[in-house]
Amino acid sequence: MNCKDLNVRQISRTIASAIAITLGMTALALAQDSPRFHTPRKAFDIGIDRRYAAYIADAATGGDPNMAQGPGPGPIGPGPGCNLFPAPPSVGTTVNLSYFGPPPSTTNQSLVGPVQLLKSGPVDVAKGTITIPLYLGHLKNGTNVWYVLTDVDDADVAAELGLNFSAKMTFMANAARTANLDQNGNLVFDKGTVDFSPVRSITPGPAGQEFPPTAAQPGAVGDKDYSPFVQIVNAGGVIYNAPIVAFGVNANDINFPNGNVDYSKVHDQVVAIDPANMTVTINLINGFSFGKPVWYLSMDTSIPLGAAIEHNTFAPLMAALHLGGDDTFSSPIERIFISTNGAHDCANPQRQGLSADLADGFRPNNVVGGIPTNALDYSPAWDAQLFEWTQDAINKGYRGQVREEFQILTFVQDGLITGPGGGKFGSSGFSINCTIVQRLN
């Protein structure tokens, strides 16, 4: 590396750090309405209070969770199959929890946790949510774009803003929108819109075989130019994960600081949104990484079916991501392993998979690959690899809850697991935007 190369890299890093400072300082300044705010689109005729109450009734009475709007149940479920939160170390000992010291992760993050990875806001462990900064930018025509920041491909910026660092994001440019900072430090996006007005709905298959569903409609739909990934052209070309959580509305239209969110205007994963204080609270989801339980965000998917199941936004531009080459040179993705026919019922500690999700509304306990503190290959762009237990494995009682990547790959090699329908195991051809928030142990 010569001096010229070093100077270019130093300049890019300096610019990237500058945007981090600018974004942090301007968020609160944008809390109030301005003359540039646009009039929001008309909401659905059904009142938001009725819609929210219907969702609560569904969750409480065993109604149809596949017709509910919003994030769905949180990660603290009614049984071991829907709640991965670890028990305290005092269980089975002769002393109470106060006698125990801090977890080893306070000395070394690779040791037993918990470890909060996305540090831009507090995690509420009782509710299974995280509250992070809300940002306001605009399209070139002045339309309001409300978004969050979760990951970035610059380690210094990640440390400064409390975001996750992902080196793989450097290779996402072909699937990223572009934006520039204006003279006020606000992001102006070149393109990419999201319509939050569709009503999410899924029609599952027959009992016991709920996946694949017979019909699905995501609750939010991006145009062909929408991706959550954004490259900031005049700030060193740094790439951020910046999912849109509301679009084309002003602050008064999305003022739901105490919940009861209008999901015709706001992302389905949002639990509360407060444009006065510029914060947004988002639902967390259970999963595993190399045997360790984790909580993560799920915000966007590259196909409509996945977006409907995930309670998130259909983001067509994400389809430009190169899939199937995990951990090779120029790969922008990490893998997520999703069972299609795992065991059902929150009371069952072996519960896992999409059929279980569509049957009871709780999330499928997916397995993800590398995350910060476990590996170096983390990316928020997850290459979905759907897998199916063979009937022979089920008949022999081998089907269970799998919790780490190489366990799954070994079962594929052993013939216990295949791709859907008995097909070849591998990339299923779509990706999900999932940010790791916390490693639970």
Residue pairs with C-beta under 8 A, 6 or more apart in sequence:
11 236
12 236
12 237
12 238
13 154
13 156
13 236
14 236
15 234
15 235
15 236
15 238
16 154
16 156
16 157
16 235
16 236
16 238
17 154
17 156
17 157
17 160
18 235
19 157
19 181
19 232
19 235
19 236
19 238
20 156
20 157
20 160
20 161
21 160
22 181
22 185
23 135
23 149
23 161
23 185
23 187
24 133
24 160
24 161
25 185
26 135
26 184
26 185
26 186
27 133
27 134
27 135
27 136
27 278
28 277
28 278
30 135
30 136
30 186
30 278
31 251
31 275
31 276
31 277
31 278
32 251
32 276
33 250
33 251
33 252
36 138
36 142
36 144
37 144
37 250
37 251
38 142
38 143
38 144
38 248
38 249
38 250
39 250
40 248
40 249
40 250
40 253
40 265
41 197
41 248
41 249
41 265
43 197
43 262
43 264
43 265
44 51
44 197
44 199
44 264
48 260
48 261
48 262
48 264
49 260
51 69
51 263
52 70
52 259
52 260
52 261
54 68
55 68
55 69
55 70
57 63
58 64
58 65
58 67
58 68
58 361
59 65
59 68
59 73
59 361
65 72
65 73
65 360
65 361
66 201
66 202
66 203
66 204
66 213
66 358
66 361
67 200
67 201
67 202
68 200
68 361
69 199
69 200
69 219
69 263
69 268
70 261
70 263
70 268
70 311
71 268
71 269
71 270
71 271
71 282
71 283
71 311
72 283
72 311
72 361
72 362
72 363
73 82
73 361
73 362
73 363
74 127
74 128
74 129
74 283
74 284
75 83
75 84
75 85
75 128
75 283
75 284
75 285
75 286
75 295
75 363
76 83
76 85
76 126
76 127
76 128
77 83
77 286
77 346
77 362
78 346
78 347
79 345
79 346
79 347
79 348
79 349
79 351
80 346
80 347
80 348
80 349
80 351
81 343
81 345
81 346
81 347
81 348
81 349
81 350
81 351
81 352
81 356
81 362
81 365
81 401
82 286
82 346
82 351
82 360
82 362
82 363
83 286
83 346
84 286
84 287
84 288
84 293
84 365
84 440
85 125
85 293
85 440
86 293
86 440
86 441
88 97
88 100
89 97
89 100
90 96
90 97
90 99
90 100
103 111
103 112
103 113
103 114
104 111
104 112
105 111
105 112
105 113
105 114
105 115
105 373
105 439
109 115
109 372
109 373
110 373
110 374
112 441
113 292
113 438
113 439
113 440
113 441
114 438
114 439
114 440
114 441
115 373
115 438
115 439
116 123
116 437
116 438
117 164
117 371
117 372
117 373
117 436
117 437
117 438
117 439
118 130
118 132
118 150
118 162
118 163
118 164
118 297
118 435
118 436
118 437
118 438
119 162
119 163
120 132
120 133
120 149
120 150
120 161
120 162
120 163
121 130
121 131
121 132
121 133
121 162
121 279
122 130
122 131
123 129
123 130
123 284
123 295
123 437
123 438
124 130
124 131
124 281
127 271
128 283
128 284
128 295
129 271
129 281
129 282
129 283
129 284
130 281
130 282
130 284
130 297
130 437
130 438
131 272
131 279
131 280
131 281
131 282
132 148
132 149
132 150
132 279
132 280
132 282
133 148
133 149
133 278
133 279
133 280
134 146
134 147
134 148
134 245
134 273
134 274
134 275
134 278
134 279
134 280
135 146
135 147
135 148
135 149
135 187
135 242
135 278
136 144
136 145
136 146
136 147
136 186
136 275
136 278
137 144
137 145
137 147
137 179
137 186
137 187
137 188
137 189
138 144
138 145
138 186
138 187
138 188
138 189
139 145
139 188
139 189
139 190
139 191
139 192
139 193
140 188
140 189
140 190
143 193
143 247
143 248
144 246
144 247
144 248
144 249
144 250
145 187
145 189
145 244
145 247
146 244
146 245
146 246
146 247
146 249
146 254
146 275
147 242
147 243
147 244
147 245
148 242
148 243
148 245
148 280
148 282
149 161
149 163
149 240
149 241
149 242
150 163
150 164
150 241
150 242
150 243
150 297
150 299
150 380
150 435
151 158
151 163
151 164
151 165
151 166
151 169
151 240
151 241
151 380
151 435
152 158
152 161
152 163
152 164
152 165
152 166
152 169
152 238
152 239
152 240
152 241
153 165
153 166
153 167
153 168
153 169
153 170
153 172
153 238
153 239
154 165
154 236
154 238
155 165
157 163
157 238
158 164
158 165
159 165
163 240
163 241
164 372
164 378
164 380
164 435
164 436
165 372
165 378
166 241
166 378
166 379
166 380
167 376
168 331
168 332
168 333
168 334
168 377
168 378
168 379
168 381
169 229
169 239
169 241
169 332
169 379
169 380
169 381
170 239
170 332
171 322
171 330
171 331
171 332
172 229
172 231
172 239
172 321
172 332
172 381
173 231
173 237
173 239
174 320
174 321
174 322
175 227
175 229
175 317
175 318
175 319
175 320
175 321
175 332
175 381
176 227
176 229
176 230
176 231
176 239
176 317
177 189
177 190
177 191
177 192
177 225
177 226
177 227
177 229
177 230
177 231
177 317
178 189
178 190
178 191
178 230
178 231
178 232
178 233
179 187
179 188
179 189
179 190
179 230
179 231
179 232
179 233
180 187
180 188
180 190
180 232
180 233
180 234
181 187
181 188
181 232
181 234
181 235
182 188
187 230
187 232
187 242
189 230
191 223
191 225
192 222
192 223
192 225
192 226
192 227
192 244
192 317
193 222
193 223
193 225
193 226
193 247
193 248
194 220
194 221
194 222
194 223
194 226
194 244
194 247
194 313
195 220
195 221
195 222
195 223
195 247
196 219
196 220
196 246
196 247
196 263
196 264
196 265
196 266
196 267
197 264
197 265
198 217
198 218
198 219
198 220
198 221
199 217
199 219
199 264
200 217
200 218
200 219
200 263
200 268
200 308
200 311
201 215
201 216
201 217
201 308
202 213
202 215
202 216
202 217
202 308
202 309
202 358
203 213
203 214
203 215
203 216
204 210
204 211
204 213
204 214
204 358
204 359
205 211
205 212
205 213
205 214
205 355
205 358
207 359
208 344
208 355
209 341
209 355
210 354
210 355
210 356
210 357
210 358
210 359
211 340
211 341
211 353
211 354
211 355
211 357
211 358
212 305
212 340
212 420
213 305
213 308
213 309
213 358
216 304
216 305
216 308
216 309
217 304
217 308
218 301
218 304
218 307
218 308
218 312
218 313
218 314
219 263
219 268
219 307
219 308
219 311
219 312
220 267
220 268
220 307
220 312
220 313
220 314
221 304
221 307
221 313
221 314
222 244
222 300
222 313
222 314
222 315
222 316
222 317
223 316
224 316
224 317
225 316
225 317
226 244
226 313
226 315
226 316
226 317
227 300
227 315
227 316
227 317
227 318
227 320
228 241
228 242
228 243
228 244
228 299
228 300
228 313
228 315
228 318
228 433
229 239
229 240
229 241
229 242
229 318
229 381
229 433
230 239
230 240
230 241
230 242
231 237
231 238
231 239
231 240
232 238
232 239
232 240
241 380
241 433
241 435
243 267
243 299
243 300
243 313
243 433
244 267
244 313
245 266
245 267
245 270
245 273
245 280
246 254
246 265
246 266
246 267
246 273
249 265
251 275
251 276
252 275
253 262
253 265
254 262
254 265
254 266
254 273
254 275
255 273
255 274
255 275
255 276
256 262
256 266
256 272
256 273
256 274
257 272
257 273
257 274
257 276
257 277
258 272
259 271
259 272
261 270
261 271
261 272
261 273
266 273
267 299
267 312
267 313
268 311
268 312
269 282
269 283
269 297
269 298
269 299
269 311
269 312
270 280
270 281
270 282
270 283
271 281
271 282
271 283
272 280
272 281
273 279
273 280
273 281
274 280
282 297
283 297
283 311
284 295
284 296
284 297
284 437
284 438
285 295
285 296
285 297
285 298
285 363
285 434
286 293
286 294
286 295
286 363
286 365
287 293
287 294
287 295
287 296
287 365
287 366
287 367
287 368
288 294
288 365
288 366
288 367
288 368
288 403
288 404
289 367
289 368
289 369
289 370
289 371
289 374
289 404
289 436
289 439
290 370
290 374
290 375
290 404
290 405
291 403
291 404
291 407
292 374
292 439
292 440
292 441
293 439
293 440
293 441
294 368
294 371
294 436
294 437
294 438
294 439
294 440
295 436
295 437
295 438
295 440
296 368
296 434
296 435
296 436
296 437
297 434
297 435
297 437
298 310
298 311
298 312
298 432
298 433
298 434
299 312
299 313
299 433
299 434
299 435
300 307
300 312
300 313
300 314
300 315
300 318
300 432
300 433
301 307
301 310
301 312
301 313
301 314
301 315
301 318
301 430
301 431
301 432
301 433
302 314
302 315
302 316
302 318
302 319
302 321
302 430
302 431
302 432
303 314
303 319
303 429
303 430
304 314
306 384
306 430
306 432
307 313
307 314
307 315
309 354
309 357
309 358
310 432
312 432
312 433
315 433
318 381
318 431
318 433
319 430
319 431
321 332
321 333
321 381
321 383
321 431
322 330
322 331
322 332
322 333
323 333
323 383
323 427
323 429
323 430
323 431
324 383
324 426
324 427
325 331
325 333
326 333
326 334
326 335
326 369
326 377
326 383
327 334
327 377
331 379
332 379
332 381
333 379
333 381
333 382
333 383
333 431
334 368
334 369
334 370
334 377
334 378
334 379
334 381
334 382
334 383
335 368
335 369
335 382
335 383
335 385
335 405
336 366
336 367
336 368
336 369
336 382
336 383
336 384
336 385
336 432
336 434
337 366
337 367
337 368
337 385
337 387
337 402
337 405
337 408
338 353
338 354
338 364
338 366
338 367
338 384
338 385
338 386
338 387
338 428
339 352
339 353
339 354
339 364
339 366
339 386
339 387
339 388
339 389
339 402
340 353
340 354
340 355
340 386
340 387
340 388
340 420
341 353
341 355
341 388
341 389
341 394
342 350
342 351
342 352
342 353
342 355
342 356
342 364
342 365
342 389
342 399
342 401
343 350
343 351
343 352
343 353
343 356
343 399
343 400
343 401
344 351
344 355
344 356
344 359
344 360
345 351
345 356
345 360
346 360
346 362
349 401
350 399
350 400
350 401
351 365
351 401
352 364
352 365
352 401
352 402
353 364
353 365
354 364
354 386
356 362
356 364
357 363
357 364
365 401
367 402
367 403
367 404
367 405
367 408
368 382
368 434
368 436
369 375
369 377
369 405
370 376
370 377
370 378
371 378
371 436
371 439
372 378
372 436
373 439
374 439
378 436
380 433
380 434
380 435
380 436
381 431
381 432
381 433
382 431
382 432
382 433
382 434
383 427
383 431
384 427
384 428
384 429
384 430
384 431
384 432
385 425
385 426
385 427
385 428
386 419
386 420
386 428
387 408
387 412
387 417
387 418
387 419
387 420
387 425
388 417
388 418
388 419
388 420
388 421
388 422
389 398
389 399
389 416
389 417
390 415
390 416
390 417
390 418
390 422
393 399
393 416
393 417
398 416
402 408
402 411
408 417
411 417
412 418
412 425
417 425
418 424
418 425
419 425
419 426
419 428
420 428
